Amino acid sequence: MFFFIYTLVSFVIYFIAFPFLLLFSFKAKYRESIPARFFLWNNMPLRPNGIWFHSCSFGEAKAIKPLVDVLPSDLLRMTTTTQTGFEAITVYSEQSRYLPFESLLFFWLKPQKMLLVMEAEFWYLLFALAQKRGAKTLLINARMSDRSFPKYQRIGWLYRQIFKYIDEVYAQTQLDKERLELLGAKNVQVTGNIKLSQLPEVSKKLEKPEELLLCGASTHQGEEVLILNAFADFKREEKKAKLILVPRHPERFDKVSQMVEAFAKAHTFTWQRYSEHGNFQSDIIVVDMLGELVNIYAISDIVILGGAFEPIGGHNAAEAAQFGCKIISGKHYFNQRDIFEAIEGITVVEASNLSRRLLQHGLLKPAQIKNRTDISPIIKSIKDVL
């Protein structure tokens, strides 16, 4: 009965939203994803009988690489819901698609050997239809943050239905395991965070400037201004310091560049877009390219990690910690709590104290990863269906 009602509601929502989706599909940010997800435009079904990974974001898609690497390429099936995620999964396999809206899965989804879904992508019909059509279903790298858990509890009846169609769950922490079990999850194991099992490696070696190098990494709206103002204060004492600013989302590259241009003019700083020069000659460099952040971490002295000075949830500090960078983060890292706990030396500050703490950089400790993750139980589960 629940399956029938949920399906009916999903079709009703789809038809109500149809004209709005059509309108949004003309925006540059959604020009690829909305037509593919909601109209199946250039979005053919995946070939059957493969190992299907679904991940949402660019970071999640990168994190599954250790699992992808143990499988033959002809078995890989990939889906995502974001444009940056799609750019990441296409590296793994030509069998890469945008995940259609739930009601369209009835026509699109083919039988697969296994479905592995990353973190918190709780799509009822995705799990239900995949399992009904023969797939073993796994939720991997599962998490339940302090902020999210009360919201999930309020609609626990829905998640108990979802977990009926999930065969195995691999949680990041013991606390995540307990919370997921309260929502109805079964066969839950703690394996740690997949993002710590194999961190991204440097793709090219950059020449480090002699000057002290600050990196404002994976920044969001509101964070660039904060970091720029802190850098201006810092620059009064460290005359030769440089700032590399790396916005999280590519659709904001132009906006951030315009902001930096005005800021640099007001403070008589030099600035440049990294895509135009490919070096670090200016006072401020805006990195307007994907895939360069790890290379920049490798030469950075101090990393101001974005996503936590605004209530975003934080980003993966381990990628910078592996190089021994000094890391400063805001307090809103609720989606990365387990990673932060696995790293020594991260300095967490209020946004209003960023400038003062940056000026005390000599007291900051280089970050260090305390432990890694064991993904062997997930690999074993995959091999059991081959």
BELWOKA-V991009 format. One record per residue. BURIAL is I if it has 9 or more other ideal C-beta (glycine too) atoms within 8 Angstrom, else O. Layout:
BEGIN
[[BURIAL] [BURIAL]]
END
This chain:
BEGIN
[[O] [O] [O] [O] [O] [I] [I] [O] [O] [I] [I] [O] [I] [I] [O] [O] [I] [I] [O] [O] [I] [O] [O] [I] [I] [O] [O] [O] [O] [I] [I] [I] [I] [I] [I] [I] [I] [I] [I] [I] [O] [O] [I] [O] [O] [I] [O] [O] [O] [I] [I] [I] [I] [I] [I] [I] [I] [I] [I] [I] [I] [I] [I] [I] [I] [I] [I] [I] [O] [O] [I] [O] [O] [O] [I] [I] [I] [I] [I] [I] [I] [I] [I] [I] [I] [I] [I] [I] [I] [I] [O] [I] [I] [O] [I] [I] [I] [I] [I] [I] [I] [I] [I] [I] [I] [I] [O] [I] [I] [I] [O] [I] [I] [I] [I] [I] [I] [I] [I] [O] [I] [O] [I] [I] [I] [I] [I] [I] [I] [I] [I] [O] [I] [O] [I] [I] [I] [I] [I] [I] [I] [I] [I] [I] [I] [O] [O] [I] [I] [O] [O] [I] [I] [O] [O] [I] [O] [O] [I] [I] [I] [I] [I] [O] [I] [I] [O] [I] [I] [I] [I] [I] [I] [O] [O] [I] [I] [O] [I] [I] [I] [O] [I] [I] [I] [O] [O] [I] [I] [I] [I] [I] [I] [I] [I] [I] [I] [O] [O] [O] [O] [O] [O] [O] [O] [I] [O] [O] [O] [O] [O] [I] [I] [I] [I] [I] [I] [I] [I] [I] [O] [O] [I] [I] [O] [I] [I] [I] [I] [I] [I] [I] [I] [I] [I] [O] [O] [O] [O] [O] [I] [I] [I] [I] [I] [I] [I] [I] [O] [O] [O] [I] [I] [O] [O] [I] [I] [O] [I] [I] [I] [O] [I] [I] [O] [O] [O] [O] [I] [O] [I] [I] [I] [I] [O] [O] [O] [O] [O] [I] [O] [I] [I] [I] [I] [I] [I] [I] [O] [O] [O] [I] [I] [I] [I] [I] [I] [I] [I] [I] [O] [I] [I] [I] [I] [I] [I] [I] [I] [I] [O] [I] [I] [I] [I] [O] [I] [I] [I] [I] [I] [I] [O] [O] [I] [I] [I] [I] [I] [I] [O] [I] [I] [I] [I] [I] [I] [I] [I] [I] [O] [I] [I] [O] [I] [I] [I] [I] [I] [O] [O] [O] [O] [I] [I] [O] [I] [I] [I] [O] [I] [O] [O] [I] [O] [O] [I] [I] [I] [O] [O] [O] [I] [O] [I] [O] [I] [I] [I] [O] [I] [I] [O] [O] [I] [O]]
END
